[in-house]
Amino acid sequence: MTDKNLQEAAPRADASPKATLAEKAAGTAEFSIPYILAQLSALQNDTAYIHNALDSLLGITSGKRPVDDIAGPNPVASAADAVGRIIAARENTNQQLIKVYHQLLFQLIGMLEDGSGESAGPGPD
């Protein structure tokens, strides 16, 4: 943690711990509600990897990319399988990130609602 982060994490003498945590949950902490919503939006809009993978596959089927560098008896099928696995792995990663952000979001909302600074739990699944 940097000195700046430590200073921001330390409660001010004139602020109660409840107010400090609620303030951070509202938007001044690294994992704030606006930050989480921005990350979820970025995940939603990040489709470039799908387009790139499909463009790569289209390059093989159109003859723009040599099939000699792809193993297997059917290079196009092998490439399609690889593209499918890449997309599936990325989508799995995105699902896991969404789950983490979902839990953090509900914890932050719970801190704001009860004002206690204590999270009621990870939120609904």
DSSP file with accessible surface (Angstrom, degrees, kcal/mol):
  #  RESIDUE AA STRUCTURE BP1 BP2  ACC     N-H-->O    O-->H-N    N-H-->O    O-->H-N    TCO  KAPPA ALPHA  PHI   PSI    X-CA   Y-CA   Z-CA
    1    1 A M              0   0  165      0, 0.0     2,-0.0     0, 0.0     0, 0.0   0.000 360.0 360.0 360.0 135.8    0.0    0.0    0.0
    2    2 A T     >  -     0   0   80      1,-0.1     4,-2.5     4,-0.0     5,-0.2  -0.325 360.0-107.2 -79.8 166.9    1.4    3.4   -0.9
    3    3 A D  H  > S+     0   0  124      1,-0.2     4,-2.5     2,-0.2     5,-0.2   0.897 121.9  52.9 -59.3 -39.7    1.6    6.3    1.6
    4    4 A K  H  > S+     0   0  134      1,-0.2     4,-2.5     2,-0.2    -1,-0.2   0.932 109.6  47.8 -62.6 -44.3   -1.2    8.0   -0.2
    5    5 A N  H  > S+     0   0   53      1,-0.2     4,-2.2     2,-0.2    -1,-0.2   0.884 111.2  51.2 -64.1 -38.3   -3.4    4.9    0.1
    6    6 A L  H  X S+     0   0   90     -4,-2.5     4,-1.7     2,-0.2    -1,-0.2   0.911 110.6  48.7 -64.6 -40.7   -2.5    4.6    3.8
    7    7 A Q  H  < S+     0   0  145     -4,-2.5    -2,-0.2     1,-0.2    -1,-0.2   0.912 113.2  47.0 -65.1 -40.6   -3.5    8.2    4.4
    8    8 A E  H  < S+     0   0   94     -4,-2.5    -1,-0.2     1,-0.2    -2,-0.2   0.849 112.2  50.7 -69.1 -32.3   -6.8    7.8    2.6
    9    9 A A  H  < S+     0   0   44     -4,-2.2    -1,-0.2    -5,-0.2    -2,-0.2   0.783  92.2  89.2 -76.7 -26.1   -7.5    4.5    4.5
   10   10 A A  S  < S-     0   0   52     -4,-1.7     2,-0.1    -5,-0.2    -4,-0.0  -0.536  85.9-117.0 -74.4 131.1   -6.8    6.1    7.9
   11   11 A P        -     0   0   84      0, 0.0     2,-0.1     0, 0.0    -1,-0.1  -0.400  28.3-114.2 -67.3 145.0   -9.9    7.7    9.4
   12   12 A R    >   -     0   0  119      4,-0.1     3,-1.2     1,-0.1     8,-0.1  -0.475  20.7-120.8 -74.8 152.2   -9.8   11.4   10.0
   13   13 A A  T 3  S+     0   0  116      1,-0.3    -1,-0.1    -2,-0.1     0, 0.0   0.845 113.2  47.5 -63.5 -31.3   -9.9   12.6   13.6
   14   14 A D  T 3  S+     0   0  139      2,-0.1     2,-0.4     0, 0.0    -1,-0.3   0.467 102.3  76.9 -91.5   0.8  -13.1   14.6   12.9
   15   15 A A  S <  S-     0   0   16     -3,-1.2     0, 0.0     4,-0.0     0, 0.0  -0.905  77.3-127.1-115.3 139.2  -14.9   11.8   11.1
   16   16 A S     >  -     0   0   60     -2,-0.4     4,-2.4     1,-0.1     5,-0.2  -0.428  27.6-114.8 -75.3 155.5  -16.5    8.7   12.7
   17   17 A P  H  > S+     0   0   89      0, 0.0     4,-2.4     0, 0.0     5,-0.2   0.892 117.5  55.1 -57.6 -36.1  -15.5    5.3   11.3
   18   18 A K  H  > S+     0   0  125      1,-0.2     4,-2.4     2,-0.2     5,-0.2   0.938 109.3  45.6 -63.0 -44.6  -19.1    4.9   10.0
   19   19 A A  H  > S+     0   0   50      1,-0.2     4,-2.6     2,-0.2    -1,-0.2   0.903 112.1  51.8 -65.9 -40.6  -19.0    8.1    8.1
   20   20 A T  H  X S+     0   0   10     -4,-2.4     4,-2.3     2,-0.2    -2,-0.2   0.936 112.3  44.6 -63.2 -46.0  -15.5    7.3    6.6
   21   21 A L  H  X S+     0   0   66     -4,-2.4     4,-2.6     2,-0.2    -2,-0.2   0.911 114.0  49.6 -66.3 -40.2  -16.6    3.9    5.4
   22   22 A A  H  X S+     0   0   24     -4,-2.4     4,-1.8    -5,-0.2    -1,-0.2   0.909 110.4  51.2 -65.4 -38.8  -19.8    5.2    4.0
   23   23 A E  H  X>S+     0   0   81     -4,-2.6     5,-1.1    -5,-0.2     4,-0.8   0.929 111.5  47.3 -62.5 -43.4  -17.9    8.0    2.2
   24   24 A K  I ><>S+     0   0   40     -4,-2.3     5,-1.6     1,-0.2     3,-0.8   0.914 110.6  51.4 -65.4 -41.8  -15.5    5.5    0.7
   25   25 A A  I 3<5S+     0   0    1     -4,-2.6     8,-1.5     1,-0.2    -1,-0.2   0.853 105.2  58.7 -64.0 -30.8  -18.4    3.2   -0.4
   26   26 A A  I 3<5S-     0   0   59     -4,-1.8    -1,-0.2    -5,-0.2    -2,-0.2   0.690 135.7 -61.4 -75.7 -19.3  -20.0    6.2   -2.1
   27   27 A G  I <<5S+     0   0   36     -3,-0.8    -3,-0.2    -4,-0.8    -2,-0.2   0.548 111.2  86.4 156.2   4.3  -17.1    6.9   -4.3
   28   28 A T  I   <S+     0   0   81     -5,-1.1    -4,-0.2    -4,-0.3     2,-0.1   0.598  73.3  83.3-104.7  -9.9  -13.8    7.8   -2.8
   29   29 A A  S > <S-     0   0   29     -5,-1.6     3,-0.6    -6,-0.2     6,-0.2  -0.490  87.6-112.8 -89.6 162.9  -12.3    4.3   -2.3
   30   30 A E  T 3  S+     0   0  127      1,-0.3     2,-1.0    -2,-0.1    -1,-0.1   0.910 118.1  44.7 -59.6 -42.7  -10.5    2.3   -4.9
   31   31 A F  T 3  S+     0   0   90      4,-0.1    -1,-0.3     3,-0.0     2,-0.2  -0.625  87.7 149.2-102.7  73.6  -13.4   -0.3   -4.8
   32   32 A S    <>  -     0   0    7     -2,-1.0     4,-2.6    -3,-0.6     5,-0.2  -0.542  62.3-103.9 -98.8 169.3  -16.3    2.2   -4.9
   33   33 A I  H  > S+     0   0   31     -8,-1.5     4,-2.7     1,-0.2     5,-0.2   0.946 122.5  48.7 -60.7 -47.0  -19.7    1.8   -6.4
   34   34 A P  H  > S+     0   0   70      0, 0.0     4,-2.3     0, 0.0    -1,-0.2   0.905 111.2  51.4 -61.0 -37.2  -18.8    4.0   -9.4
   35   35 A Y  H  > S+     0   0   74      2,-0.2     4,-2.3    -6,-0.2    -2,-0.2   0.942 111.6  46.1 -62.7 -47.0  -15.6    2.0  -10.0
   36   36 A I  H  X S+     0   0    0     -4,-2.6     4,-2.5     1,-0.2     5,-0.2   0.928 112.8  49.7 -64.3 -43.4  -17.4   -1.3   -9.9
   37   37 A L  H  X S+     0   0   91     -4,-2.7     4,-2.3     1,-0.2    -1,-0.2   0.894 110.5  50.8 -63.5 -37.1  -20.1   -0.1  -12.3
   38   38 A A  H  X S+     0   0   55     -4,-2.3     4,-2.4    -5,-0.2    -1,-0.2   0.899 110.1  49.6 -65.7 -40.4  -17.4    1.2  -14.6
   39   39 A Q  H  X S+     0   0   61     -4,-2.3     4,-2.3     2,-0.2    -2,-0.2   0.905 110.6  49.6 -65.8 -40.5  -15.6   -2.1  -14.6
   40   40 A L  H  X S+     0   0   46     -4,-2.5     4,-2.3     2,-0.2    -2,-0.2   0.915 111.3  49.6 -64.5 -39.6  -18.9   -4.0  -15.3
   41   41 A S  H  X S+     0   0   53     -4,-2.3     4,-2.2     2,-0.2    -2,-0.2   0.907 109.2  52.0 -64.3 -41.3  -19.6   -1.6  -18.2
   42   42 A A  H  X S+     0   0   54     -4,-2.4     4,-0.9     1,-0.2    -2,-0.2   0.909 109.9  49.0 -62.7 -40.9  -16.1   -2.2  -19.6
   43   43 A L  H >< S+     0   0   24     -4,-2.3     3,-0.5     1,-0.2    -1,-0.2   0.913 110.6  51.3 -63.3 -41.3  -16.6   -5.9  -19.4
   44   44 A Q  H 3< S+     0   0  150     -4,-2.3    -2,-0.2     1,-0.2    -1,-0.2   0.883 115.0  41.8 -63.3 -38.0  -19.9   -5.5  -21.2
   45   45 A N  H 3< S+     0   0  110     -4,-2.2     2,-1.5    -5,-0.1    -1,-0.2   0.522  87.6 100.8 -89.6  -6.5  -18.4   -3.5  -24.0
   46   46 A D    <<  +     0   0   54     -4,-0.9    -1,-0.1    -3,-0.5     4,-0.1  -0.625  33.3 129.7 -84.8  88.5  -15.2   -5.5  -24.4
   47   47 A T    >>  +     0   0   61     -2,-1.5     4,-2.0     2,-0.1     3,-0.6   0.337  37.0 101.6-117.6   4.4  -16.0   -7.6  -27.5
   48   48 A A  H 3> S+     0   0   53      1,-0.2     4,-3.0     2,-0.2     5,-0.2   0.871  78.4  57.4 -59.6 -37.3  -12.8   -6.9  -29.5
   49   49 A Y  H 3> S+     0   0   39      1,-0.2     4,-2.1     2,-0.2    -1,-0.2   0.871 106.5  49.4 -64.3 -34.2  -11.3  -10.3  -28.5
   50   50 A I  H <> S+     0   0   44     -3,-0.6     4,-2.6     2,-0.2    -1,-0.2   0.947 112.8  46.6 -68.1 -46.2  -14.3  -12.0  -30.0
   51   51 A H  H  X S+     0   0  105     -4,-2.0     4,-2.7     1,-0.2    -2,-0.2   0.903 112.9  49.8 -63.1 -40.8  -14.0  -10.0  -33.2
   52   52 A N  H  X S+     0   0  106     -4,-3.0     4,-2.1     2,-0.2    -1,-0.2   0.903 111.3  48.9 -64.0 -41.7  -10.3  -10.6  -33.4
   53   53 A A  H  X S+     0   0   13     -4,-2.1     4,-2.0    -5,-0.2    -2,-0.2   0.922 113.7  45.9 -64.8 -42.7  -10.7  -14.4  -32.9
   54   54 A L  H  X S+     0   0   78     -4,-2.6     4,-2.8     2,-0.2    -2,-0.2   0.894 110.6  53.1 -68.6 -37.8  -13.4  -14.6  -35.6
   55   55 A D  H  X S+     0   0   99     -4,-2.7     4,-2.1     2,-0.2    -1,-0.2   0.891 107.7  52.5 -61.7 -38.7  -11.3  -12.4  -38.0
   56   56 A S  H  X S+     0   0   46     -4,-2.1     4,-1.3     2,-0.2    -2,-0.2   0.926 110.9  46.5 -62.2 -43.7   -8.4  -14.9  -37.5
   57   57 A L  H  X S+     0   0   33     -4,-2.0     4,-2.2     1,-0.2     3,-0.3   0.917 110.7  52.2 -65.7 -41.3  -10.7  -17.8  -38.3
   58   58 A L  H  X S+     0   0  104     -4,-2.8     4,-2.1     1,-0.2     6,-0.3   0.865 104.1  58.4 -64.6 -32.5  -12.1  -16.0  -41.4
   59   59 A G  H  <>S+     0   0   14     -4,-2.1     6,-1.9     1,-0.2     5,-1.2   0.866 107.7  47.0 -63.9 -33.8   -8.5  -15.4  -42.5
   60   60 A I  H ><5S+     0   0    6     -4,-1.3     3,-1.0    -3,-0.3    -2,-0.2   0.944 113.5  45.7 -72.7 -47.4   -7.9  -19.1  -42.5
   61   61 A T  H 3<5S+     0   0   79     -4,-2.2    -2,-0.2     1,-0.2    -1,-0.2   0.793 113.5  50.0 -70.1 -25.1  -11.1  -20.0  -44.4
   62   62 A S  T 3<5S-     0   0   71     -4,-2.1    -1,-0.2    -5,-0.2    -2,-0.2   0.519 113.7-115.2 -89.2  -6.4  -10.6  -17.3  -47.0
   63   63 A G  T < 5S+     0   0   61     -3,-1.0    -3,-0.2    -4,-0.4    -4,-0.1   0.503  84.8 118.1  87.5   4.1   -7.0  -18.3  -47.7
   64   64 A K  S   <S+     0   0  183     -5,-1.2    -4,-0.2    -6,-0.3    -5,-0.1   0.711  75.9  47.4 -75.2 -19.1   -5.5  -15.1  -46.4
   65   65 A R  S    S-     0   0   89     -6,-1.9    -2,-0.2    -7,-0.1    -1,-0.1  -0.985  96.2-114.2-122.1 131.9   -3.6  -17.0  -43.7
   66   66 A P    >   -     0   0   83      0, 0.0     3,-0.5     0, 0.0    -2,-0.1  -0.343  12.4-150.2 -66.4 141.4   -1.7  -20.2  -44.5
   67   67 A V  G >  S+     0   0   55      1,-0.2     3,-1.6     2,-0.1    -7,-0.0   0.511  80.7  89.7 -87.0  -5.4   -3.1  -23.4  -43.1
   68   68 A D  G 3  S+     0   0  152      1,-0.3    -1,-0.2     3,-0.0    -3,-0.0   0.767  82.1  56.7 -62.4 -26.4    0.3  -25.0  -42.9
   69   69 A D  G <  S+     0   0  100     -3,-0.5     2,-0.5     2,-0.1    -1,-0.3   0.370  91.7  84.5 -90.1   8.2    0.9  -23.6  -39.4
   70   70 A I  S <  S-     0   0   29     -3,-1.6     2,-0.1     2,-0.1     6,-0.1  -0.940  74.3-137.3-113.5 126.4   -2.2  -25.2  -38.0
   71   71 A A        +     0   0   84     -2,-0.5     3,-0.1     4,-0.1     7,-0.1  -0.348  55.1  59.0 -79.7 159.3   -1.9  -28.9  -36.8
   72   72 A G  S    S-     0   0   45      1,-0.1    -2,-0.1    -2,-0.1     6,-0.0  -0.187  89.2 -80.4 110.0 161.8   -4.5  -31.6  -37.4
   73   73 A P  S    S+     0   0  142      0, 0.0    -1,-0.1     0, 0.0    -2,-0.0   0.795 125.0  38.3 -69.0 -26.9   -6.1  -33.3  -40.3
   74   74 A N  S  > S-     0   0   89      1,-0.1     4,-2.6    -3,-0.1     5,-0.2  -0.838  70.1-172.9-125.2  94.3   -8.6  -30.5  -40.8
   75   75 A P  H  > S+     0   0   31      0, 0.0     4,-2.6     0, 0.0     5,-0.2   0.860  84.8  51.8 -58.8 -37.0   -6.8  -27.2  -40.2
   76   76 A V  H  > S+     0   0   54      2,-0.2     4,-2.8     1,-0.2     5,-0.2   0.933 111.6  46.4 -67.1 -43.1  -10.0  -25.1  -40.4
   77   77 A A  H  > S+     0   0   50      2,-0.2     4,-2.5     1,-0.2    -1,-0.2   0.908 113.0  50.3 -64.8 -39.7  -11.8  -27.3  -37.8
   78   78 A S  H  X S+     0   0   43     -4,-2.6     4,-2.3     2,-0.2    -2,-0.2   0.919 112.5  46.6 -63.0 -42.9   -8.7  -27.2  -35.6
   79   79 A A  H  X S+     0   0    9     -4,-2.6     4,-2.7    -5,-0.2    -2,-0.2   0.914 111.7  50.9 -65.9 -41.4   -8.6  -23.4  -35.8
   80   80 A A  H  X S+     0   0   39     -4,-2.8     4,-2.6     1,-0.2    -2,-0.2   0.913 110.3  49.9 -62.9 -40.9  -12.3  -23.1  -35.2
   81   81 A D  H  X S+     0   0   86     -4,-2.5     4,-2.3     2,-0.2    -1,-0.2   0.926 111.1  49.1 -62.9 -43.1  -11.9  -25.3  -32.1
   82   82 A A  H  X S+     0   0   47     -4,-2.3     4,-2.3     2,-0.2    -2,-0.2   0.923 111.2  49.3 -63.5 -42.9   -9.1  -23.1  -30.8
   83   83 A V  H  X S+     0   0   13     -4,-2.7     4,-2.5     1,-0.2     5,-0.2   0.926 110.6  51.2 -62.3 -43.6  -11.1  -19.9  -31.4
   84   84 A G  H  X S+     0   0   40     -4,-2.6     4,-2.5     1,-0.2    -1,-0.2   0.903 110.3  48.7 -60.2 -40.8  -14.0  -21.4  -29.5
   85   85 A R  H  X S+     0   0  169     -4,-2.3     4,-2.5     2,-0.2    -1,-0.2   0.884 110.0  51.8 -67.7 -38.4  -11.8  -22.4  -26.6
   86   86 A I  H  X S+     0   0   99     -4,-2.3     4,-2.3     2,-0.2    -2,-0.2   0.948 113.1  44.4 -61.6 -48.2  -10.3  -18.9  -26.5
   87   87 A I  H  X S+     0   0   36     -4,-2.5     4,-2.7     1,-0.2     5,-0.2   0.925 113.3  50.7 -64.8 -42.1  -13.7  -17.3  -26.4
   88   88 A A  H  X S+     0   0   60     -4,-2.5     4,-2.3    -5,-0.2    -1,-0.2   0.915 110.8  49.1 -62.7 -41.3  -15.0  -19.7  -23.8
   89   89 A A  H  X S+     0   0   57     -4,-2.5     4,-2.2     2,-0.2    -1,-0.2   0.921 112.5  47.7 -64.9 -42.5  -12.0  -19.1  -21.5
   90   90 A R  H  X S+     0   0   86     -4,-2.3     4,-2.6     2,-0.2    -2,-0.2   0.911 111.6  49.9 -65.2 -42.1  -12.4  -15.4  -21.8
   91   91 A E  H  X S+     0   0   68     -4,-2.7     4,-2.5     2,-0.2    -1,-0.2   0.890 109.0  52.7 -65.0 -36.8  -16.1  -15.6  -21.1
   92   92 A N  H  X S+     0   0   86     -4,-2.3     4,-2.1    -5,-0.2    -2,-0.2   0.925 109.6  49.1 -62.7 -43.1  -15.4  -17.8  -18.0
   93   93 A T  H  X S+     0   0   68     -4,-2.2     4,-2.5     1,-0.2    -2,-0.2   0.930 110.7  50.5 -60.8 -44.9  -13.0  -15.2  -16.8
   94   94 A N  H  X S+     0   0    7     -4,-2.6     4,-2.7     1,-0.2    -2,-0.2   0.907 108.3  52.4 -61.1 -41.2  -15.6  -12.5  -17.3
   95   95 A Q  H  X S+     0   0  116     -4,-2.5     4,-2.1     1,-0.2    -1,-0.2   0.901 109.9  48.5 -62.2 -40.1  -18.2  -14.5  -15.4
   96   96 A Q  H  X S+     0   0   96     -4,-2.1     4,-2.1     2,-0.2    -1,-0.2   0.905 111.7  49.4 -66.7 -41.1  -15.8  -14.8  -12.5
   97   97 A L  H  X S+     0   0   63     -4,-2.5     4,-2.9     2,-0.2     5,-0.2   0.917 109.7  51.7 -62.7 -42.7  -15.0  -11.1  -12.5
   98   98 A I  H  X S+     0   0   79     -4,-2.7     4,-2.7     1,-0.2    -2,-0.2   0.913 108.2  52.1 -61.3 -40.6  -18.7  -10.3  -12.6
   99   99 A K  H  X S+     0   0  114     -4,-2.1     4,-2.2     2,-0.2    -1,-0.2   0.932 111.5  46.1 -62.3 -43.7  -19.3  -12.5   -9.6
  100  100 A V  H  X S+     0   0   72     -4,-2.1     4,-2.6     2,-0.2    -2,-0.2   0.946 114.6  46.7 -64.2 -47.8  -16.6  -10.8   -7.6
  101  101 A Y  H  X S+     0   0   24     -4,-2.9     4,-2.7     1,-0.2    -2,-0.2   0.886 109.9  55.3 -62.7 -36.9  -17.8   -7.3   -8.6
  102  102 A H  H  X S+     0   0   61     -4,-2.7     4,-2.2    -5,-0.2    -1,-0.2   0.938 110.0  45.1 -60.0 -47.4  -21.4   -8.4   -7.7
  103  103 A Q  H  X S+     0   0   62     -4,-2.2     4,-2.0     1,-0.2    -2,-0.2   0.926 114.2  48.6 -64.6 -43.8  -20.3   -9.4   -4.2
  104  104 A L  H  X S+     0   0   44     -4,-2.6     4,-2.6     2,-0.2     5,-0.2   0.910 109.9  52.8 -61.8 -42.7  -18.3   -6.2   -3.7
  105  105 A L  H  X S+     0   0   25     -4,-2.7     4,-2.7     1,-0.2     5,-0.2   0.935 109.9  46.9 -60.6 -45.7  -21.2   -4.0   -5.0
  106  106 A F  H  X S+     0   0   75     -4,-2.2     4,-2.3    16,-0.3    -1,-0.2   0.860 111.3  52.3 -68.0 -32.4  -23.7   -5.6   -2.5
  107  107 A Q  H  X S+     0   0   65     -4,-2.0     4,-2.1    15,-0.3    -1,-0.2   0.930 111.8  46.0 -66.1 -44.0  -21.2   -5.2    0.3
  108  108 A L  H  X S+     0   0   19     -4,-2.6     4,-2.0     2,-0.2    -2,-0.2   0.918 112.8  49.5 -65.5 -41.3  -20.7   -1.5   -0.5
  109  109 A I  H  X S+     0   0   53     -4,-2.7     4,-2.7     1,-0.2    -1,-0.2   0.923 109.9  52.1 -63.6 -40.9  -24.5   -0.9   -0.8
  110  110 A G  H  X S+     0   0   11     -4,-2.3     4,-2.5     1,-0.2     5,-0.3   0.900 107.6  51.9 -61.9 -38.9  -25.0   -2.7    2.5
  111  111 A M  H  X S+     0   0   26     -4,-2.1     4,-1.4     1,-0.2     6,-0.6   0.900 112.3  46.1 -64.9 -38.3  -22.4   -0.4    4.1
  112  112 A L  H  < S+     0   0   69     -4,-2.0    -2,-0.2     2,-0.2    -1,-0.2   0.908 113.4  49.0 -69.3 -41.6  -24.2    2.6    2.8
  113  113 A E  H  < S+     0   0  160     -4,-2.7    -2,-0.2     1,-0.2    -1,-0.2   0.910 121.3  31.4 -68.4 -43.6  -27.7    1.4    3.8
  114  114 A D  H  < S-     0   0   83     -4,-2.5    -1,-0.2    -5,-0.2    -2,-0.2   0.653  89.7-146.4 -92.3 -13.6  -26.9    0.5    7.4
  115  115 A G     <  +     0   0   26     -4,-1.4   -93,-0.2    -5,-0.3    -3,-0.1   0.566  69.0 110.3  66.0   6.2  -24.2    3.2    7.9
  116  116 A S  S    S-     0   0   37     -6,-0.3    -1,-0.1     2,-0.3     3,-0.1   0.692  80.6-129.5 -87.3 -19.4  -22.3    0.8   10.2
  117  117 A G  S    S+     0   0   11     -6,-0.6     2,-0.5     1,-0.3    -6,-0.1   0.382  75.5 114.5  82.8  -7.8  -19.4    0.2    7.9
  118  118 A E        -     0   0  138     -7,-0.1    -1,-0.3    -8,-0.1     2,-0.3  -0.839  67.4-128.9 -97.5 131.7  -20.0   -3.5    8.5
  119  119 A S        -     0   0   47     -2,-0.5   -12,-0.1     1,-0.1   -11,-0.1  -0.583   2.1-144.5 -80.0 140.3  -21.1   -5.6    5.6
  120  120 A A        -     0   0   97      1,-0.3    -1,-0.1    -2,-0.3     3,-0.1   0.532  66.4 -70.6 -79.2  -6.0  -24.1   -7.7    6.0
  121  121 A G        -     0   0   26      1,-0.1    -1,-0.3   -18,-0.1   -11,-0.1  -0.843  65.8 -54.3 140.4-176.5  -22.6  -10.4    3.8
  122  122 A P  S    S-     0   0   65      0, 0.0   -16,-0.3     0, 0.0   -15,-0.3   0.595  77.5-122.6 -75.7  -8.4  -21.6  -11.0    0.1
  123  123 A G        -     0   0   29    -17,-0.2   -20,-0.1   -18,-0.1   -21,-0.0  -0.286  50.5 -28.9  92.5 177.3  -25.1  -10.3   -1.2
  124  124 A P              0   0   74      0, 0.0   -18,-0.1     0, 0.0    -3,-0.0  -0.309 360.0 360.0 -69.6 151.7  -27.3  -12.5   -3.3
  125  125 A D              0   0  172    -22,-0.0    -2,-0.0   -23,-0.0   -26,-0.0  -0.619 360.0 360.0 -92.0 360.0  -25.9  -15.1   -5.6
